[in-house]
Amino acid sequence: MVDTVGTLSAKHEIKSRFITLNLALNYIDPQEYLKNNKYAIQEMINLASETVVIGKYALNYFEEFLRKLWQSVGGKHE
């Protein structure tokens, strides 16, 4: 598994990453994203408990990503 916290040198880089991913979410194919980033969900879960600030951004992205993934596999929008 990729250790994002260790890879990125500061917590503000993690925050920036999730802000950027959230903005780009409309242009991301969630199924393709998971194929190319097989540890993405585990990473989001781990980062959600990192700190309150980091967790907030990770959880916001995680929620929207899962919603988009659900829609892409035929789930209904609720």
N, C-alpha and C positions, 0 to 999 in steps of 0.2 A: 504494500500500500504506500502511496505517496504521502509524505509528511509535509503538508502545505505550510504548517506553522513553522517547521524547520527550514523549508525552502525559501519562504518569503522572510525577509530580514526584519520586518516590523509589522506590528498589528495593523497600522494604518494601511499597509499594502494589502492585507487580507480584506479590510473594510472596502478599500477602493476596488478590489477585484469583484466583490459581490455587488457593489453599486453598479459597476460596469456590466456585469453579467445580467443584472436585472433590467438595465436599459436595453441590452441587446437581445433580451428574451424573445421579442417578437420576430427576430430573424434567426433564431436557433431552432433546428430540428431536434426535439428532445431525444428521439430514438437514436439519431446519429451521434448526438452529443454523448449519450451513454455508451455507445459502441466505442467511441474514441477516448472516453474517460471512464473506464470501468470501475474506478473507485470513487466516482463523484458523489454518489449518495452517502457512502460511508464518511467521506470527507465532510460533507455538509452536516451530518449528524455529529461528528466530532467537533467541528467548529461551532456548532450551535451552543455547546456548553463551554467554550473557551473563555469568554468573558461576556458580560451583559451586552456591551456595545457590539462586539463581533457577532455574538449569538443573534442579536436583533437583525443584522444584515444578512447573515447566513439563513436564518429562518424565513425571512421575507422572500428571499430568492428561492429557497427550497419549496415553500408553499406554492409560489407561482410556477415553478418548474414542474412540480408534480401535477398541478392543475393542467398545464399544457400537455404533459405526457399523457395524462388520462384522456384528454380530448383527442390526442393523436392516435390512440389505440381504439377509438370508437366510443369512449365514454361520453355521457351527456353532460353538457355544461349546466351546472346548478348554481 
